[in-house]
């Protein structure tokens, strides 16, 4: 069985993430979408909430499993008998940082390869950070996140202490 891992923070999952998930699910027998904790990012959603959001939007994909990990990706892959990591690339700048991480992962787990899928042009500008910023200002999110979670993103931001920065206000 060909098992791959698509790691990320997914805070929240975007239509760009979902596009990569759907495309990778066609390539591999099993795709594990793994919410990885990034110590340099403050999350809006808890890791458990992110898992629930991804499960909701991937419910129609029978070979997709959603998990969460607090360990190194290379370690997680070894424990889960996965030999492939899937990463989405939006721009050349993504490639530079992702290739470095792929090399580190291969150093830590020699059996682990990374496959890069390009982001479709209609999602190339999209990131979870942009989604959160747009939601803070009440923008329409229907072209950015799966419809099933728009209300949850809005509700979470309504209760968050993440306020627009003063310099962002006209």
C-alpha positions in Angstrom: 0.0 0.0 0.0 1.3 3.4 -1.0 0.8 5.7 2.0 1.6 9.4 1.9 1.5 12.2 4.5 0.3 15.7 3.7 1.6 17.7 6.7 0.7 21.3 7.5 -0.7 23.6 10.1 -4.1 23.9 8.3 -5.2 26.9 10.5 -7.8 26.8 8.9 -7.8 24.4 5.9 -8.3 26.4 2.7 -9.6 25.5 -0.8 -5.9 25.4 -1.9 -5.2 22.7 0.8 -8.3 20.8 -0.2 -7.2 20.8 -3.9 -3.9 19.3 -3.0 -5.6 16.7 -0.7 -8.0 15.7 -3.5 -5.2 15.4 -6.1 -2.9 13.5 -3.8 -5.7 11.1 -2.8 -5.9 10.0 -6.4 -2.2 9.3 -6.6 -1.8 7.3 -3.3 -3.7 4.4 -1.8 -3.9 6.3 1.5 -3.3 9.9 2.3 -2.8 11.0 5.9 -3.5 14.7 6.3 -1.5 15.5 9.4 -1.9 18.6 11.5 1.6 19.4 12.6 2.3 21.9 15.3 4.5 24.7 14.3 6.2 26.4 17.3 6.6 29.6 15.4 2.9 30.1 14.7 0.1 30.9 17.1 -2.9 29.0 16.1 -6.5 30.3 15.9 -7.9 26.8 16.0 -6.7 24.1 18.4 -5.0 21.1 16.8 -8.0 19.0 17.6 -10.4 21.6 16.0 -8.2 21.6 12.9 -8.5 17.8 12.7 -12.3 18.1 12.9 -12.5 20.8 10.2 -10.4 18.7 7.8 -12.4 15.5 8.6 -15.6 17.5 7.8 -14.3 18.7 4.4 -12.7 15.3 3.4 -15.6 13.1 4.5 -16.3 12.1 0.9 -12.7 10.9 0.3 -12.5 7.3 1.6 -8.8 7.0 1.4 -8.0 10.1 3.4 -7.3 9.9 7.1 -6.7 12.9 9.3 -4.3 12.9 12.3 -2.3 15.3 14.5 1.3 15.1 15.6 3.5 16.9 18.0 6.7 15.1 16.8 9.1 15.6 13.9 7.6 14.7 10.5 10.4 12.2 9.8 9.6 10.4 13.1 5.9 10.4 12.4 6.3 9.0 8.9 8.5 6.2 10.2 6.0 5.3 12.9 3.1 5.3 10.4 5.1 3.4 7.7 4.8 6.2 5.2 7.6 6.8 2.7 6.2 9.8 0.9 5.5 13.4 2.0 3.3 15.5 -0.2 3.8 19.3 -0.2 2.1 22.0 -2.2 4.1 24.7 -3.8 2.6 28.1 -4.5 5.7 30.0 -5.6 9.5 29.6 -6.1 10.0 31.0 -2.6 8.0 28.0 -1.3 10.3 25.6 -3.2 13.4 27.0 -1.5 12.2 26.4 2.0 10.4 23.1 1.2 13.4 21.6 -0.5 15.5 22.4 2.6 12.9 20.7 4.8 12.7 17.7 2.4 16.5 17.3 2.7 16.4 17.5 6.5 13.5 14.9 6.6 15.5 12.6 4.3 18.5 13.0 6.6 16.4 12.0 9.6 14.6 9.2 7.7 16.5 7.9 4.7 13.4 6.0 3.4 11.3 9.2 3.2 10.8 11.1 -0.1 9.0 14.3 -0.8 6.7 14.9 -3.7 5.8 18.4 -4.7 2.4 19.3 -6.2 2.1 22.7 -7.8 -0.8 24.9 -6.5 -3.4 25.6 -9.2 -3.1 29.2 -10.3 -6.5 30.1 -8.8 -5.2 29.3 -5.3 -1.6 30.5 -5.7 -2.2 33.6 -3.6 -4.1 31.8 -0.9 -2.9 31.0 2.6 -4.5 30.4 6.0 -3.0 33.7 7.2 -4.7 35.6 4.4 -8.0 33.8 5.2 -7.8 34.9 8.8 -7.0 38.4 7.9 -9.9 38.7 5.4 -12.3 37.1 7.9 -11.3 39.6 10.6 -12.7 42.3 8.3 -15.8 40.4 7.3 -14.8 39.6 3.7 -16.7 36.9 1.8 -14.7 33.7 2.3 -16.6 31.5 -0.2 -13.7 31.5 -2.7 -11.1 30.8 0.0 -12.3 28.1 2.4 -14.7 25.1 2.0 -18.3 26.3 2.4 -18.8 23.8 5.3 -16.4 25.7 7.5 -17.0 29.3 6.7 -19.3 29.8 9.7 -16.9 28.1 12.0 -14.0 30.4 10.8 -16.2 33.5 11.4 -17.4 32.2 14.8 -13.8 31.5 15.9 -12.6 34.9 14.9 -15.5 36.6 16.5 -14.4 35.0 19.8 -10.7 35.5 19.3 -8.5 38.2 20.8 -6.7 38.6 17.5 -7.5 42.2 16.7 -6.6 44.0 13.4 -3.4 45.8 13.8 -3.6 49.6 14.0 -1.4 50.0 10.9 -4.0 47.9 8.9 -6.8 50.3 9.6 -7.2 53.0 7.0 
